[in-house]
Amino acid sequence: MVRNNARKYRGARTLATWMRSKGKIYTWAEYEAAPDAPILNRGIVQLYKSWDMAMQCVRKVDETIEADLAVKAKPAPTPPKAKKKAAPKVAEA
């Protein structure tokens, strides 16, 4: 457990605002590769001991982050409506 809860929650708020600005929730591999990550990788390990613990704290700080940043499936395109053909006119004699 983290000894300093204030640092832990301040870091979680920083991560949450950074992920919201990027528009997605990062995995550990993506976070390590990000050049503009707000907290150094070793800082994450020191504060939270693992990425899962960091994400758990982010969810506590910002409860709606996963729902807001979840990948939304695009609705299936609707097929075009078939045009109705006009009935042929019958010539009267």
C-alpha positions as CSV (number, residue, x, y, z in Angstrom):
1,M,0.0,0.0,0.0
2,V,1.2,3.5,-0.7
3,R,2.3,5.4,2.4
4,N,1.3,8.8,1.1
5,N,-2.3,8.7,0.0
6,A,-2.3,12.4,-1.0
7,R,0.5,11.7,-3.6
8,K,-1.3,8.6,-4.8
9,Y,-4.6,10.4,-5.5
10,R,-2.8,13.5,-6.9
11,G,-1.0,11.2,-9.3
12,A,-4.3,9.4,-10.2
13,R,-6.0,12.7,-11.0
14,T,-3.0,13.6,-13.2
15,L,-3.3,10.3,-15.0
16,A,-7.0,10.7,-15.4
17,T,-6.8,14.2,-16.9
18,W,-4.0,13.2,-19.2
19,M,-6.0,10.2,-20.5
20,R,-9.1,12.3,-21.0
21,S,-7.0,14.8,-23.0
22,K,-5.7,11.9,-25.1
23,G,-9.2,10.4,-25.5
24,K,-8.3,6.8,-24.5
25,I,-7.4,4.6,-21.6
26,Y,-3.8,3.4,-22.0
27,T,-2.3,0.0,-21.3
28,W,1.0,-0.3,-19.6
29,A,2.9,-0.9,-22.9
30,E,1.2,2.1,-24.5
31,Y,2.0,4.3,-21.5
32,E,5.6,3.3,-21.5
33,A,5.9,4.2,-25.2
34,A,4.1,7.5,-24.8
35,P,6.6,10.4,-25.1
36,D,4.5,12.9,-23.1
37,A,3.5,10.7,-20.2
38,P,2.9,12.9,-17.1
39,I,4.5,10.6,-14.6
40,L,7.7,8.7,-15.2
41,N,7.5,4.9,-15.4
42,R,9.5,4.4,-12.2
43,G,7.2,6.9,-10.5
44,I,4.2,4.7,-11.3
45,V,6.0,1.7,-9.9
46,Q,7.0,3.5,-6.8
47,L,3.6,5.0,-6.1
48,Y,1.3,2.1,-7.1
49,K,3.6,-1.0,-7.4
50,S,1.8,-2.0,-10.6
51,W,-0.2,-0.5,-13.5
52,D,-3.4,-2.3,-12.3
53,M,-3.2,-0.6,-9.0
54,A,-2.7,2.7,-10.7
55,M,-5.7,2.2,-12.9
56,Q,-7.7,1.1,-9.8
57,C,-6.9,4.4,-8.2
58,V,-7.7,6.3,-11.4
59,R,-11.1,4.6,-11.3
60,K,-11.6,5.8,-7.7
61,V,-10.7,9.4,-8.5
62,D,-12.7,9.5,-11.8
63,E,-15.5,7.1,-11.7
64,T,-16.8,7.7,-15.2
65,I,-13.5,7.6,-17.1
66,E,-14.0,4.1,-18.5
67,A,-17.6,4.8,-19.7
68,D,-16.6,8.1,-21.2
69,L,-13.4,6.9,-23.0
70,A,-14.6,3.4,-24.0
71,V,-14.3,2.6,-27.7
72,K,-17.8,3.2,-29.1
73,A,-18.9,0.8,-31.8
74,K,-20.1,2.5,-34.9
75,P,-23.7,1.7,-35.8
76,A,-24.2,-0.6,-38.7
77,P,-25.0,1.4,-41.9
78,T,-28.7,1.2,-42.8
79,P,-29.3,-0.3,-46.3
80,P,-30.7,2.2,-48.8
81,K,-34.5,2.1,-49.2
82,A,-35.7,0.4,-52.3
83,K,-37.5,2.7,-54.7
84,K,-41.1,1.7,-55.5
85,K,-41.8,1.2,-59.2
86,A,-44.8,2.9,-60.5
87,A,-47.5,0.5,-61.8
88,P,-47.7,0.4,-65.6
89,K,-50.5,2.5,-67.0
90,V,-53.1,0.6,-68.9
91,A,-54.3,2.3,-72.1
92,E,-58.1,2.4,-72.4
93,A,-59.7,1.8,-75.7
